[in-house]
Amino acid sequence: MNETGKVRAGEAAPKGIPFYLPQGNECALFEHAWRNRLPLLIKGPTGCGKTRFVAHMAARLGRPLITVACHDDLTAADLVGRHLIGDGVTYWADGPLTRAVREGGICYLDEVVEARKDTTVVLHPLTDDRRILPIERTGEVLEAPPEFMLVVSYNPGYQNLLKGLKPSTRQRFVAIRLGFPPPELERRIVAHEGGVDEALAGRLVQLGQALRNLTEHDLEEGASTRLLVYAARLVASGVHLREACQVALVESLTDDEDTVSALAEVVDAVLGA
Ligand SMILES: Nc1ncnc2c1ncn2[C@@H]1O[C@H](COP(=O)(O)OP(=O)(O)OP(=O)(O)O)[C@@H](O)[C@H]1O
């Protein structure tokens, strides 16, 4: 498996580096961005490998990774830090962004469009050539070391197209688009991550492709690589293939009963009724 990113014996990735099979030139581009101190935006559908890619690159570059899952209640103080009271004294506690700047780490803001626009504005002085983080509450102005990098991701699906990012935020990042991996690559990913042989992984990937073809009509977004991995893991632990697909690839994708039936038909057609 690989939630922790540990690589099985025989895999190409060096020990301690989370397993990641690139879709294209994204690893080199990430490294160039890091060396040139450019912030990076990664866009792509849910479960296509964005988080794994960042974890892989942080380990490859030997930088600590600090991840923040953004949401609409996230405040600037949640990122930068706040005064806390403990044992009757007030002390300053760094937020994750400040910690990443101090440590020269990679700060990864997942689903950045979820954060309110007034929150993302704290990123501005860090993401242009000033590369500073002013901490109003303490009066400090931190200069980001060369190793620091800000990476943000979002899923440019229908809802997020409406939310978007302010142009003044957006135009501070270089951007990489990831999609679902091409079938041959996805088969290797599902086999590795799901702990199944490549033949079974190939069938699941074929099913994933067929389910993605339905997306335009019935679903907001297609079956992700993550869900294919889940189906594989269930099969690897003894769940019948059909049942694994039902729970990982049908019921997880929609609540609409007609769509569930349509998806189940696709499963039957691909796996053979
Ligand atoms: N290129 C890849 N190499 C290795 N594993 C991958 C790859 N792409 C996807 N995976 C697998 O798919 C899972 C989901 O990927 P990940 O969590 O990175 O998605 P994500 O794009 O960050 O999703 P979200 O937008 O929902 O956070 C990973 O845990 C991993 O098992």
PDBQT file of the ligand as one rigid body, heavy atoms in Angstrom, charges set to zero:
ROOT
HETATM    1  N1  LIG A 301       0.992   9.485 -10.536  1.00  0.00    +0.000 N 
HETATM    2  C1  LIG A 301       0.751   8.770  -9.428  1.00  0.00    +0.000 A 
HETATM    3  N2  LIG A 301       1.724   8.016  -8.866  1.00  0.00    +0.000 NA
HETATM    4  C2  LIG A 301       1.466   7.294  -7.754  1.00  0.00    +0.000 A 
HETATM    5  N3  LIG A 301       0.263   7.261  -7.128  1.00  0.00    +0.000 NA
HETATM    6  C3  LIG A 301      -0.729   7.980  -7.653  1.00  0.00    +0.000 A 
HETATM    7  C4  LIG A 301      -0.534   8.776  -8.810  1.00  0.00    +0.000 A 
HETATM    8  N4  LIG A 301      -1.719   9.395  -9.107  1.00  0.00    +0.000 NA
HETATM    9  C5  LIG A 301      -2.594   8.989  -8.193  1.00  0.00    +0.000 A 
HETATM   10  N5  LIG A 301      -2.019   8.137  -7.300  1.00  0.00    +0.000 N 
HETATM   11  C6  LIG A 301      -2.730   7.434  -6.232  1.00  0.00    +0.000 C 
HETATM   12  O1  LIG A 301      -3.990   8.076  -6.104  1.00  0.00    +0.000 OA
HETATM   13  C7  LIG A 301      -4.200   8.506  -4.755  1.00  0.00    +0.000 C 
HETATM   14  C8  LIG A 301      -4.901   9.832  -4.761  1.00  0.00    +0.000 C 
HETATM   15  O2  LIG A 301      -4.010  10.843  -5.184  1.00  0.00    +0.000 OA
HETATM   16  P1  LIG A 301      -3.877  12.237  -4.403  1.00  0.00    +0.000 P 
HETATM   17  O3  LIG A 301      -4.317  12.104  -2.989  1.00  0.00    +0.000 OA
HETATM   18  O4  LIG A 301      -2.515  12.721  -4.677  1.00  0.00    +0.000 OA
HETATM   19  O5  LIG A 301      -4.976  13.061  -5.214  1.00  0.00    +0.000 OA
HETATM   20  P2  LIG A 301      -5.264  14.627  -5.250  1.00  0.00    +0.000 P 
HETATM   21  O6  LIG A 301      -5.209  15.004  -6.695  1.00  0.00    +0.000 OA
HETATM   22  O7  LIG A 301      -4.403  15.339  -4.297  1.00  0.00    +0.000 OA
HETATM   23  O8  LIG A 301      -6.770  14.675  -4.761  1.00  0.00    +0.000 OA
HETATM   24  P3  LIG A 301      -7.604  15.853  -4.002  1.00  0.00    +0.000 P 
HETATM   25  O9  LIG A 301      -7.706  16.969  -5.009  1.00  0.00    +0.000 OA
HETATM   26  O10 LIG A 301      -8.926  15.199  -3.751  1.00  0.00    +0.000 OA
HETATM   27  O11 LIG A 301      -6.831  16.187  -2.771  1.00  0.00    +0.000 OA
HETATM   28  C9  LIG A 301      -2.816   8.537  -4.132  1.00  0.00    +0.000 C 
HETATM   29  O12 LIG A 301      -2.906   8.279  -2.745  1.00  0.00    +0.000 OA
HETATM   30  C10 LIG A 301      -2.103   7.426  -4.867  1.00  0.00    +0.000 C 
HETATM   31  O13 LIG A 301      -2.430   6.186  -4.276  1.00  0.00    +0.000 OA
ENDROOT
TORSDOF 0
